[in-house]
Amino acid sequence: MKVLLTLFLWISFVGTPDLASIRKMYSDVAKSEANAKDFAAKLATVSHNDDKILVAYKAASILVDSKFEKKLGEKIERFKEGAKLLEATIKSDPSNIEMRMIRLSVQEDVPAITGYKKNIKEDKKFITTYYAGQGAALKEYLKDFVLQSKSFSEKEKQFVK
């Protein structure tokens, strides 16, 4: 019985990645195929029932990983899978600012031909409106994102400075 409990706790601890390490990896995920693959591997154990923020990062990992698929059909399927998962996750908690940031980061980098750019203005406004009410660690993370984002003009970036 003691062995089973130890095994269960070990699997629970090892199975779900911690949010801090995911956030740290996310800023570099689209820079290379190796980064994308490492990120996807780190989130492989995340399921639909886990923390919704982790599920949103998993969706982003699928979307970014789709960029590196060799076959067009597989690229499109992976992209659709990731977009569907991200949209469903945001729908389950539309007031989550971090999930909105994840979607904005994806949408500002995907080609226009995908048609997946429709929430940029909405997410920018949401982040701008609710930024001040976030905790210190999340505010710092959001600030780093906004300052490097292509979606915010220099004038718009002033709210985080």
C-alpha positions as a LaTeX table, in Angstrom:
\begin{tabular}{lrrr}
\hline
Residue & $x$ (\AA) & $y$ (\AA) & $z$ (\AA) \\
\hline
Met1 & 0.00 & 0.00 & 0.00 \\
Lys2 & 2.83 & 2.36 & 0.90 \\
Val3 & 4.53 & 1.62 & $-2.44$ \\
Leu4 & 1.32 & 2.41 & $-4.36$ \\
Leu5 & 0.92 & 5.73 & $-2.53$ \\
Thr6 & 4.54 & 6.64 & $-3.24$ \\
Leu7 & 4.15 & 5.71 & $-6.90$ \\
Phe8 & 0.93 & 7.74 & $-7.19$ \\
Leu9 & 2.53 & 10.81 & $-5.61$ \\
Trp10 & 5.61 & 10.46 & $-7.83$ \\
Ile11 & 3.48 & 10.24 & $-10.99$ \\
Ser12 & 1.36 & 13.20 & $-9.87$ \\
Phe13 & 4.43 & 15.29 & $-9.14$ \\
Val14 & 6.37 & 14.36 & $-12.27$ \\
Gly15 & 3.36 & 14.24 & $-14.59$ \\
Thr16 & 2.29 & 17.89 & $-14.54$ \\
Pro17 & 4.82 & 20.57 & $-15.44$ \\
Asp18 & 5.08 & 23.62 & $-13.22$ \\
Leu19 & 3.75 & 26.90 & $-14.56$ \\
Ala20 & 6.94 & 28.87 & $-13.84$ \\
Ser21 & 9.07 & 26.60 & $-16.03$ \\
Ile22 & 6.45 & 26.66 & $-18.80$ \\
Arg23 & 6.35 & 30.46 & $-18.75$ \\
Lys24 & 10.12 & 30.59 & $-18.94$ \\
Met25 & 10.22 & 28.25 & $-21.95$ \\
Tyr26 & 7.33 & 29.94 & $-23.78$ \\
Ser27 & 9.15 & 33.12 & $-24.76$ \\
Asp28 & 11.63 & 31.11 & $-26.88$ \\
Val29 & 9.34 & 28.37 & $-28.15$ \\
Ala30 & 8.85 & 29.68 & $-31.69$ \\
Lys31 & 12.52 & 30.47 & $-32.27$ \\
Ser32 & 13.46 & 26.95 & $-33.35$ \\
Glu33 & 12.06 & 23.54 & $-34.07$ \\
Ala34 & 14.09 & 22.11 & $-31.17$ \\
Asn35 & 12.51 & 24.61 & $-28.75$ \\
Ala36 & 9.05 & 23.81 & $-30.09$ \\
Lys37 & 9.62 & 20.07 & $-29.71$ \\
Asp38 & 11.01 & 20.46 & $-26.16$ \\
Phe39 & 8.03 & 22.62 & $-25.19$ \\
Ala40 & 5.55 & 20.14 & $-26.65$ \\
Ala41 & 7.30 & 17.26 & $-24.86$ \\
Lys42 & 7.16 & 19.12 & $-21.54$ \\
Leu43 & 3.39 & 19.54 & $-21.98$ \\
Ala44 & 2.69 & 16.06 & $-23.39$ \\
Thr45 & 1.21 & 14.80 & $-20.12$ \\
Val46 & $-1.20$ & 17.73 & $-19.76$ \\
Ser47 & $-4.81$ & 16.67 & $-20.36$ \\
His48 & $-8.06$ & 18.59 & $-20.80$ \\
Asn49 & $-8.76$ & 18.09 & $-17.09$ \\
Asp50 & $-5.58$ & 19.82 & $-15.87$ \\
Asp51 & $-5.11$ & 23.47 & $-14.94$ \\
Lys52 & $-6.66$ & 25.47 & $-17.79$ \\
Ile53 & $-3.59$ & 27.68 & $-18.14$ \\
Leu54 & $-1.44$ & 24.59 & $-18.75$ \\
Val55 & $-4.02$ & 23.36 & $-21.27$ \\
Ala56 & $-3.77$ & 26.73 & $-23.05$ \\
Tyr57 & 0.02 & 26.39 & $-23.19$ \\
Lys58 & $-0.41$ & 22.85 & $-24.54$ \\
Ala59 & $-2.68$ & 24.25 & $-27.26$ \\
Ala60 & $-0.03$ & 26.86 & $-28.07$ \\
Ser61 & 2.59 & 24.12 & $-28.23$ \\
Ile62 & 0.49 & 22.26 & $-30.80$ \\
Leu63 & 0.03 & 25.44 & $-32.82$ \\
Val64 & 3.74 & 26.28 & $-32.78$ \\
Asp65 & 4.73 & 22.68 & $-33.47$ \\
Ser66 & 2.43 & 22.65 & $-36.51$ \\
Lys67 & 4.70 & 25.29 & $-38.06$ \\
Phe68 & 7.44 & 22.67 & $-38.30$ \\
Glu69 & 5.35 & 19.86 & $-39.82$ \\
Lys70 & 6.74 & 18.80 & $-43.19$ \\
Lys71 & 3.51 & 17.70 & $-44.88$ \\
Leu72 & 0.89 & 20.36 & $-45.56$ \\
Gly73 & $-2.02$ & 18.14 & $-44.55$ \\
Glu74 & $-0.43$ & 17.34 & $-41.19$ \\
Lys75 & 0.47 & 21.00 & $-40.70$ \\
Ile76 & $-3.16$ & 22.04 & $-41.23$ \\
Glu77 & $-4.54$ & 19.28 & $-38.99$ \\
Arg78 & $-2.17$ & 20.12 & $-36.13$ \\
Phe79 & $-2.94$ & 23.82 & $-36.49$ \\
Lys80 & $-6.69$ & 23.20 & $-36.35$ \\
Glu81 & $-6.24$ & 20.90 & $-33.34$ \\
Gly82 & $-4.27$ & 23.54 & $-31.44$ \\
Ala83 & $-6.60$ & 26.41 & $-32.35$ \\
Lys84 & $-9.68$ & 24.39 & $-31.36$ \\
Leu85 & $-8.14$ & 23.45 & $-28.01$ \\
Leu86 & $-7.05$ & 27.02 & $-27.29$ \\
Glu87 & $-10.47$ & 28.45 & $-28.16$ \\
Ala88 & $-12.26$ & 25.83 & $-26.01$ \\
Thr89 & $-9.93$ & 26.56 & $-23.09$ \\
Ile90 & $-10.49$ & 30.31 & $-23.32$ \\
Lys91 & $-14.24$ & 29.76 & $-23.64$ \\
Ser92 & $-14.14$ & 27.83 & $-20.35$ \\
Asp93 & $-12.55$ & 30.83 & $-18.58$ \\
Pro94 & $-12.83$ & 33.98 & $-20.74$ \\
Ser95 & $-11.65$ & 36.25 & $-17.94$ \\
Asn96 & $-8.22$ & 34.61 & $-17.67$ \\
Ile97 & $-5.68$ & 37.20 & $-18.78$ \\
Glu98 & $-2.83$ & 34.73 & $-19.25$ \\
Met99 & $-4.83$ & 32.59 & $-21.64$ \\
Arg100 & $-5.71$ & 35.75 & $-23.58$ \\
Met101 & $-2.01$ & 36.61 & $-23.75$ \\
Ile102 & $-1.25$ & 33.12 & $-25.08$ \\
Arg103 & $-3.86$ & 33.49 & $-27.81$ \\
Leu104 & $-2.60$ & 36.96 & $-28.70$ \\
Ser105 & 0.98 & 35.71 & $-28.93$ \\
Val106 & $-0.11$ & 32.94 & $-31.29$ \\
Gln107 & $-2.36$ & 35.10 & $-33.43$ \\
Glu108 & 0.22 & 37.83 & $-33.93$ \\
Asp109 & 2.68 & 35.28 & $-35.34$ \\
Val110 & 0.50 & 33.09 & $-37.58$ \\
Pro111 & 0.22 & 33.84 & $-41.29$ \\
Ala112 & $-2.91$ & 35.77 & $-42.31$ \\
Ile113 & $-3.91$ & 32.90 & $-44.62$ \\
Thr114 & $-4.80$ & 30.81 & $-41.55$ \\
Gly115 & $-7.67$ & 33.16 & $-40.72$ \\
Tyr116 & $-6.70$ & 32.87 & $-37.06$ \\
Lys117 & $-6.13$ & 36.53 & $-36.29$ \\
Lys118 & $-9.63$ & 37.63 & $-35.34$ \\
Asn119 & $-9.08$ & 38.18 & $-31.59$ \\
Ile120 & $-6.02$ & 40.44 & $-31.62$ \\
Lys121 & $-7.85$ & 43.70 & $-30.86$ \\
Glu122 & $-10.11$ & 42.03 & $-28.30$ \\
Asp123 & $-7.18$ & 40.42 & $-26.45$ \\
Lys124 & $-5.09$ & 43.60 & $-26.54$ \\
Lys125 & $-7.97$ & 45.52 & $-24.98$ \\
Phe126 & $-8.52$ & 42.80 & $-22.38$ \\
Ile127 & $-4.86$ & 42.78 & $-21.37$ \\
Thr128 & $-4.71$ & 46.57 & $-21.25$ \\
Thr129 & $-7.88$ & 46.77 & $-19.15$ \\
Tyr130 & $-7.08$ & 44.06 & $-16.59$ \\
Tyr131 & $-3.29$ & 44.25 & $-16.36$ \\
Ala132 & $-3.24$ & 46.45 & $-13.25$ \\
Gly133 & $-5.30$ & 43.98 & $-11.21$ \\
Gln134 & $-2.88$ & 41.05 & $-11.60$ \\
Gly135 & $-0.39$ & 39.72 & $-9.06$ \\
Ala136 & 3.25 & 40.82 & $-9.21$ \\
Ala137 & 4.66 & 37.70 & $-10.92$ \\
Leu138 & 1.96 & 37.61 & $-13.59$ \\
Lys139 & 2.26 & 41.38 & $-14.17$ \\
Glu140 & 5.99 & 41.00 & $-14.77$ \\
Tyr141 & 5.38 & 38.14 & $-17.19$ \\
Leu142 & 2.69 & 40.10 & $-19.05$ \\
Lys143 & 4.93 & 43.16 & $-19.13$ \\
Asp144 & 7.73 & 41.19 & $-20.77$ \\
Phe145 & 5.26 & 39.92 & $-23.36$ \\
Val146 & 3.73 & 43.33 & $-24.11$ \\
Leu147 & 7.12 & 45.05 & $-24.47$ \\
Gln148 & 8.23 & 42.57 & $-27.17$ \\
Ser149 & 4.81 & 42.18 & $-28.81$ \\
Lys150 & 4.24 & 43.23 & $-32.40$ \\
Ser151 & 0.58 & 43.92 & $-31.66$ \\
Phe152 & 1.14 & 46.85 & $-29.30$ \\
Ser153 & 2.46 & 50.16 & $-30.58$ \\
Glu154 & 5.09 & 52.03 & $-28.55$ \\
Lys155 & 2.35 & 54.34 & $-27.28$ \\
Glu156 & 0.13 & 51.40 & $-26.31$ \\
Lys157 & 3.01 & 49.79 & $-24.41$ \\
Gln158 & 3.10 & 52.67 & $-21.91$ \\
Phe159 & 0.54 & 51.04 & $-19.62$ \\
Val160 & 3.12 & 48.45 & $-18.49$ \\
Lys161 & 6.00 & 50.84 & $-17.88$ \\
\hline
\end{tabular}
